[in-house]
């Protein structure tokens, strides 16, 4: 199946998408706040130790103190520690890595067991073991790679990733040498750093995806942002991968996601209802503790008996659920309410189909058997906020019970519509929108780089309306020499 990747930048947010067979299967966005935390290593100070919780809280430069569990500390206990399992005490300065970025009201999850991730392996400076990715299942390959890992690091501290299976030993050796240099540089920076300083910075979203993806199966990588394209070129040159010809700098007049037909699929992510091709549908409801997914037959009536119709609907739903949790980056506990089936064989088949589809997910997933009530519970490893926190915001009209598209996402859609008008030959564009959204765009100077660049000979007029719903806007082009506009119209910047 053809696989394509798309990288771009909007404002201060990097965005990326993965498309398989024309369908969006992954969408990622990292804000400046996430780039400042996730995977980075900081000099921190222990401010509180809770022996009863077997954890400590560390000031590391984030808005809230980070959580450091006993299991994320080195095994050796130091003199003066509060408990045998806790080898830190209040006032200690520690080198900590953000393993999970802050989510909602929760602070970051920290670890003193540092890890440095490469394309083929992970270097764990404090570990005393070698391991192989569980996704490599063939025993001869596992034995060969484990032998290589022990040869690379006799003292331990190496995990070979899935892509190591097709790599040469010399490539793994050079990559481990580079990761060790990163660790040494971080240690050196730590000595002269102040508490809260970052001593190692993980690559941004685009760099991580290029590192983590098996690019041999990717047809093209389209990049809309010039700076991101330059960084990608350098990464490919350093990796000596021979895959540079897959990079494509997108310079079209229309917004890249709109031009390739991805924008409607992005907009669909903000809806809790997901339509299936058969006429059936899913309802995805996120709570604080878990995500619930309900399967409904909808308009699908099938061609045979009720049991067969329900079975086929549940199979379609299982495939789409695997796609949706990956696409929306849903983590934690997920509970699926499938339509009741009388046949035990069918219940097992649906569960196996869901598990098989989830195996293609880069995040670790574990599926439990279906209960007699048609419920299936599975977990998906959560390392960052799901995409709804980027694409939506709490609805101000229902006390936060629902959500609407975020200001950033709405501004992206407005920009896309403006670029489409200019691509169609218009020299002026009139945008009518909610007054609050206009204030956000103007204050953030969201379109300033475009107005100074490719839009410098164009005109963008915005007409704010206090009566428009937050997500309501219209965009139209006009080539009239004299425009008839209301007094409230604003020439952008």
Secondary structure, DSSP 8 states (H G I E B T S, - for coil): --EEEEEEEETTEEEEEEEETTEEEEEEEE-HHHHTTTT-EEEEEEEEEEGGGTEEEEE-SSSS-EEEEGGGS-SS--TT-SBTTB---TT-EEEEEEEE--BTTB--EEESS--EE-SSEEE-TT---EEE-TT---HHHHHHHHHHHHHH-TT--EEE-GGGGGS-HHHHHHHHHHHHHHHHHHHHHHHH--TT-EEE----HHHHHHHHS-GGG-SEEEE--HHHHHHHHHHHHHHT-S-GGGEEE---SS-HHHHTT-HHHHHHTT-SEEE-TTS-EEEEEE-SS-EEEEEE-TT---SS-HHHHHHHHHHHHHHHHHHHHHHHT--EEEEEE----S-HHHHHHHHHHHHHHHTTSSS-EEE----TTSEEEEEE---S--THHHHEEE-TTTTTSSEEE-HHHHHHHHHHHHHHHHHTT-SEEEEEEEHHHHHHHHHTTTTHHHHHTTTTTSEEEEEEETTS-TT-EEEEEE--SS----TTEEE--
